[in-house]
Structures are given as C-alpha cells and as structure tokens.
Amino acid sequence: MKQLQNYKWRNWSSTSNCSPERMYYPSSIHDVVAIVEAATKNHKKIRVVGAGHSFTNLVMTEEWLVSLDNLTGVKEVDDNNHTVTVYGGTRLYDLSKALEKLGYAQENLGDINLQSIAGAISTGTHGTGIQFGSIPTQVKELTFVTAGGNLLTLNEENNVELFKASLVSLGMFGIIIEVKLQVVPSPVYRYISDHVYYPNLLNNLDKYILDNQHFEFFMFPYAEQVQTKTMNPTNTSPKSIKLHQWNNLILENYMFQAVSHLCLLTPSLSRSISRLSAKLVNKATINAKSYQLFATPRKVRFIEMEYGIPLEHFKEAIQEIRETIVQNQYTVHFPIECRTVKHDDIWLSPSYKRDSAYIAFHVYKGMEYRTYFRDMETIMKKYNGRPHWGKMHQQKTKDFRKMYPKWDRFIQLRELVDPEKIFINRYLDELFYNDERVKV
C-alpha cells in the first residue's frame, strides 16, 4: 500500500488546502480496514478524498487522508436485476466507460464526471431531469469500513433507517468501499443546444421541464438570451461527437478562459463579456450515447455556490435573481446554471420530500464573489433553499436543523457508527455540532 508523509493537498478550486500527516492509497479492502484500525488505535482522524471537486473544507485534515484511487472498477454485474457493484474510488468517467462495455449506463449524471462514485453519493451530486433523482437515489446498497475497522453493509432490506441516513453523509459514517448501483440499458439521446429569449423561456418553463427527459438552461447575467439544453431518447444511431467536443473545448473552455482573464484584470468588462458569451453559445443537435453527452470538460477554474429550492418557486426565484443582478451591478460574467431534480427520501438530500430546482452561481477563480454569493444566498433562503453539500454556503447547524426534519436523528445514528468522531474534521464538527449536543 502506497503511503506518503507530509503531503500537500489542495482542492480543484484552491479554496481549501492542508498538509496531512499521512496520505494513504489503499489497494484492497483489507488495506482500508488496516488503516481505520490503526487510526482508531492511535486516536487519529481520517478524511477521504476523491477528485477534490468540493468547494468547501470537507476534505481538510492535518491527520490522515485516504485516497481510494487504487480501489476502483466494477466488481460484479447482475444482469437479471440490472445492478452493478463497483469499488468506492471508481471515477464517474471510468464507470461510464466500463458500463458502456457491459451495455449499461447510469440513468442520470451531472455535468462534471471527475468525481469518485463514493464522493458523488456522499455529497448528493445530481444531474437534471424532473423524472430523475440525484445520484444517491441510484444506490441499492453501500458497504462501509466504519470506526474500529468494522465492515457495514446497508440496504433498504437490512436497515432502511440507517441506509437512508448514510446515503448523503459527507464521509461521516465511514469509508465507502463498495456501491451497488441500479443501472439502465445504455440509451442513445438526441441532444439539442439552443438560444431562446428569456421571456419565452419563462413563459414555457413548465413545458420545457415536463416535455424533456433532461432539461437545463444557462442564464447569462445582463443578457436577454438564454442557452437551453435538452436530451431525449432517440432510435437514431449514435454519431461521432468529436466535433461537438472540439467546439466545447474551444468555445466553453479556451475562449472562455481568455475572456475570464480579461474580466479578472478589468472587472468592469464583465457585463459586456456576459452578453457577448450569451450570443456566442454553440447551437448544436447531436445523437450520441448518454454518458458522452451528460458531462462537459471544465478547464476554466471557478468558485461555485448552488442551492436546491422547491420547484414551485423556480420562476419567481430566477426573476428575482435577474433583477437583483441588474440592480446591484455585480461584476460577474459566468452563466447561472439551472436544473431540476425529482424528490427523494434521503435524509440529508437537498431534494428530500420535494421536487427541486437547483440554481448554481459561479465566479471565475480570483474574482470577488462574496457580495454576489451573499445576496444570491439571501434569495435562495427566501425560497426555502437548501445548499449543495459540496459547494460554498454560509449555513450553520441551527439553519440545517430547520431545513432537515431528520437532522437530529441523523446525528444520533452517525454517533452509533462513529462514537469517537474519527471521520469528523474541524469543518464538519462546526457544521454539525456547533450548538446543543444531541443526546443519544
């Protein structure tokens, strides 16, 4: 098992960094058990890192950090029930390729596919489409190594309460070593990227959401044009998407990187750049395998905040966002990404018990974001928003307790599997335990 000392770690957006005493790369479940046993014996805390795409201090630790990059791949396939069991460190892009060879796909994915499957589940990562839940809803079974080095397998049959609590648990139940996922026969989708004027989008928003299997849109600050993206099943054969990928690489990455740097040097250009970007958005119609279309390369570094609000407030919220941006003249040029997710019954999922609209705010790395995020967060809270666990927010324990009916019970169950809090870092301790302690 590979092991490093005095390792320097930094997340993708450089908003979090640390120097863990030890960095472990286990290559077997036995290795993971040995690490946790040693940590328990030596009173060390453990955090697990995947792609480092979370924008908060979820991973940060000065003690032991574990990467599952050597514990990856498909372990088992059940063709009768359309499930696959994969190791926790498997990255989403590798999983998609492996599933494609087996004739399967995940029913929905987000627009970034760099995360490990364990990380995507633990933070409630989602895609778009009101018929589909977040990635954790695809999970049929989870296997953890919990405190003391014990193996714990959870599903709806053997302990439904602990299972629902553990699905979005930010790595606080233990280390996820195996995941059984529900998958679907690999579909072909027709993807359409288009421009519409904002009033037309607003008037037809319900139809866009209900008539398309996957729908999202991007609102550019100060611009009247909105980019829409739809994906629906087709019987047409898939085509090469190399030209589409090339256009994305040039327009949405290299050119956007160049204009973003201009905005960093001269923030007053942001409004003009945003309007120009809206006009230059690539129009396209493509037929391809689903996994080739869900994700988009993201080479431009940014900082992000995202909230899920009840779907019924979607129109009001985006209208208020647009008006607030114009009123306060923020120097922001990144589009606002808007998606929808079906309700679920996962305790700490932002979509718990409600169909949701997810609204994501981005700012180019290095540019001022605090005032913009603060004001947008105020709007999101007005509409009963719940923050994405992997993205920036300013919520505290007392806020979460109001948002999540199962909050206290979640903490009680978490303490049963990790009474010494070896999987809790300083950030999570403040987030979950900064007011009156819950009695078990």
KANORGI-V648455 format. One record per helix or strand of 3 or more residues. SS is the DSSP state (alpha for helix, beta for strand). FROM is the first residue (numbers start at 0). LEN is the number of residues. Records with the same first field share a line. If there is no record, write none. Layout:
SS = FROM-LEN ; FROM-LEN
//
This chain:
beta = 1-4 ; 21-4 ; 45-4 ; 63-4 ; 73-5 ; 82-5 ; 138-8 ; 149-6 ; 174-8 ; 187-10 ; 213-6 ; 224-9 ; 283-6 ; 301-9 ; 335-6 ; 355-9
alpha = 28-13 ; 91-11 ; 116-6 ; 134-4 ; 155-12 ; 197-6 ; 204-7 ; 241-24 ; 266-14 ; 289-5 ; 310-18 ; 369-13 ; 396-7 ; 406-11 ; 425-8
//
